[in-house]
Amino acid sequence: LDPFKGHSNDYYRSITLYSKERSDILDGLSTALFNIDNLDNIKKIITNVETNYNIKIDYLIQKEINDNTLEIYYNEGFKNTIIKYNGNDTTVDGVTRIEL
């Protein structure tokens, strides 16, 4: 989080990580990921942590596009645990965009 603005510079609304193993790693990792400049770098870091600690991490990332729109990114593992949204949503290339 940017201490001068009070929020992430990349406007991530939330980063949720889930693993059956090593939950102690996930808290610090999610905090660090808020400071990463793009989604591809976040995915690479998650993959590196999975490899180094021999764990599987499921993730869901909400990025604020504007005051009325979120983009939600998630991997296949999290897709099976996500609660289906019952509103106006569109999925294109694995990205779900929700108009609030």
N, C-alpha and C positions, 0 to 999 in steps of 0.2 A: 504494500500500500504506500502511496505517496503521502508523506506526512504533511506536505503543504496543501494538497488538494483534498485529502481525507478519503480517497478511493484509489483503486488501481489505475495506473495510466492506460492500461489496455481495456478497461471497463469490463473486466470479468466480474460477473455478479456472484458466481460461486464456482468452486472447483471441488467436486466430490470424488473421493478415491475410496475403493473398497477392495479388501483382500482378506482371505481367510487366515493368512499367515502374516506375521510381522506388522500388526497394526501400529506398533510404536514408530515405524518409519513414516507412515502415511500422514500424520499430523504435520510434521516438519516439511515433508515433501509438498503437501498442498499449499502451505504458506509460501514456500519458495516459488512454486509455479505461478502464483499471482504476479510475480515480477518478470516473467518471461514474455518476450515481445511478440511471439506468434505461436499459433497452434502446432505447426510442424515441429518447432523446437520443444514444445511441451511433450509431444508424442515421443520424440527421441529421448528425452530425459526419463520419461516413464519406462520406456523400453530398456534403457541402461540400468535403471534401478531394478527392474525385473530380472535382468541377466545377472547383475552383481549379487543380488540377494536370493536368487533362485525362487522367486515368488511370482504370482499372477496378480496384476492390478487391473481392476475394472474402473473406468472413470466416466464422469459426466461433467461437462464444462458448459456453463451458461455465460455467454458473452452479450453484453448490452450493446445493441446497434444504435438505438435512440431511446427516447423515453417510452415508446410504445412497442418496441420490437426486441426480442431476444433470439439469438441463435444458440441452439443446443447441440453440442457435439458429444458423442458417446461411442464407446467401442462395443463390439459384439457381446462381450460378457455382461456389460451393464444393460444392454438392450433387453436381456431376459429378465432383469429385475425392475426395470423402469415401470412406473405406473402410467398407463396410457392417458394422454391428455384428451379431454372431451370438449375441445373448443375448436377455434379456427387455426389449424396448423398445416404446414406444407413441408414435405421432405423432398429435398433435391440433393443428389450425390451424398447421401449420408448425413446431411445437415438439416435439422428440423428448425424451422423458423416459426415462432409463435407471435402473433399480433396480440398485444394485451388490450 
